[in-house]
Amino acid sequence: MTVTSITKMNRRHFLLQALVARIAYGQSLNLEEVTLGDLGRYTSRAATEWYLSRIDSLDKTVNSVIELNPDALAIADVLDRERGTIGPRGALHGVPVLLKDNIETADRMSTTAGSLALAGSIAARDSFVAERLRAAGAVILGKTNLSEWANFRSTHSVSGWSGRGGLTHNPYALDRNPSGSSSGSGAAVASNFCALAVGSETDGSVTAPAAVNGLVGIKPTIGLVGRSGIVPISHSQDTAGPMARTVRDAAILLSAMAGVDPRDAVTRDAVNKGHRDYTQFLDARGLKGARLGVARKFFGGNTPTDHIMEECLAEMKRQGAILVDPADLPSHGKYDDDELQVLLYEFKSDLNKYLAGLADKSHPRTLADLIAFNRENRAKEMPYFEQEIFEKAQAKGPLTEKAYLDARAKCLKLSRAEGIDAVISKHKVDAIVAPTTVPALFNDLVLGDANWVACTTPAAVAGYPHITVPAGMVSGLPVGISFFGTAWSEPVLLKLAYSFEQATKARRPPRFLATAKLVG
C-alpha cells in the first residue's frame, strides 16, 4: 500500500472522528485564531478533533499537510488523563503541533523531505525537536509539505512543491506561492490547521514563508536548537524554528525546542547562552528607548511593501524607539556566491551522512543514488524542474578543499564582523530592521520561482537570530517586518517583536480567495 493511500485512509478515519466531535461539541467549539493561553480551556481531544476536522474540510485547497499522525487522538487522550491526575506539564500540554516533513518522528509517520525516494522511511528514533515537543506534552498532529529537499534540488524550482506532496498554495490567495521551504508549515498555521508548527531554515525557509503567510517566524541562533534527526542541507546554517500566529506562542514553542542536543555538538553553548523560558522577555513597552538600525538596501524603492514599512517605522518612533536610518550592512550582497559554494559542499557531505544512517537500507544511501532515482522516476519527480543543484553538489569534493574553506571563511567575515556585528557596534543599535520579503508571488510551474527579494541572508550565513512579525497587507497579501541581531540576542529580538506586534496588531486571517484582489 502506498503512502498516499495510507494518508487517504487516515483522512477518512479522522473525518468520522470529526463528525463525532461536531455532534459532541456542536457549534460552540471554534478554535480559529486561538492562542495557547486560550487553548488550555479545552481538552486535548477536543482541540485535536477540531484541527483534524478543519484539515479535512479546507486542506483540499491549500494542500499543506502531507501526512496525519494516526495516533494523534490516542496521544491526546493520554495527555488529557495526565492533566486530570497530575496536572499539565506546561503551556504545550495537549497542544496539536505540525512538523515539517524533514523532521524525524519515531512513530507511524514517514520522514521524506518531500521526496518519493524516501517514501515510507520510518525513523528509528525521534529527532531532538520531536523529543523536546513530546516531553513538553505536545500532540504531534502530522507532517507538513515542503519545497522538496528544502528547496535545494533545482535552480528553477517552485517553492512548496514536492514529488510526494504536490504543490502547497497560499491560503490568502490560492494562485499565490506560500514561499519555502517550510511552505506547508506556514500555510497550515495561517489556515488554523494547528496551534503551532515547526519549520526549518537554511536561508529564509522559516522567515520568508512566515512573512507571506501572515505569521511570526523565528530563525534561532545556530546552536540554540538541536539539529539531530533533521534532513540536512548545511551544518553551518541549518536550524529548526517556530512558526505561530503570535509572538507569545512562538516564544513558548522556542522555549520547548531549545536545549543541548547530545547528538549535535554545536548546541553546547546553549547551556549558558540559552534560556528555559523566552516569554519572560516579552514586553509591550519594549520599543521605548530601543535603538534600531534601518537596513535601507533591503527596501525596494517606493513599492507598496515599502509604504507599509514606513508606517511601521513611524509607529516604532511613536512607541519610543530611536531609529538610525540608514544603517546598512557594509557587506550587503557581497557573499551570495560564496554562500552557495558552502551550501553545495556541505549538502553533499551532510546528506551522505544522513542517508547512510537511515535504518531502512532499501532507500538511497548517497546523493549520487538520489540523482539516479530522480532520473529513473522523472515523470513523478521531475515533471516541472530538474536537479541542477544536486548535480553541482555531487561534483564537489571533501570539506578539506581550499575552495570550501576559503568560501566559509569569507562568509563568516562578511556576515559577522563586516556585516551584522559591524552595524550593531558602529551605530550602537539593539537590532536591525528591514522588510522580510515581498508579498506572495504567483505560482509558476513553467518558469519556477521568480526572484524572492528578502533580508534573510545575513542572519542565515552568520548563524544569528532573526524574527519576522506581520506588518500589514498589500492587496490582501501579508507582508512581514524583520528584526535581526547578533548571536544569542533572541531575548532582545523577542522584546522588540512583541512590542511591535502589540502596537500594530497587523495579522489578518486568510480567506482562501482564488486570487488576490488587486487595486490600481
Secondary structure, 3 states (H helix, E strand, C coil): CCHHHHHHHHHHHHHHHHHHHHHHHCCCCCCCCCCHHHHCCCCHHHHHHHHHHHHHHHHHHHCCEEEECCCHHHHHHHHHHHHHHCCCCCCCCCCEEEEECCECCCCCCCCCCCCHHHCCCCCCCCCHHHHHHHHCCCEEEEEECCCHHHHCCCCCCCCCEECCCEECCCCCECCECCCCCCHHHHHHHHCCCCCEEEEEECCCCCHHHHHHCCCEEEECCCCCCCCCCECCCCCCCCEEEEEECCHHHHHHHHHHHCCCCCCCHHHHHHHHHCCCCHHHHCCCCCCCCCEEEECHHHCCCCCHHHHHHHHHHHHHHHCCCEEECCCCCCCCCCCHHHHHHHHHHHHHHHHHHHHHCCCCCCCCCCHHHHHHHHHHCHHHHCCCCCCHHHHHHHCCCCCCCHHHHHHHHHHHHHHHHHHHHHHHHHHCCCEEEEECECCCCECCCCCCCCCCCECCHHHHHHCCCEEEEEEEEECCEEEEEEEECCCCCHHHHHHHHHHHHHHHCCCCCCCCECCCCCCC
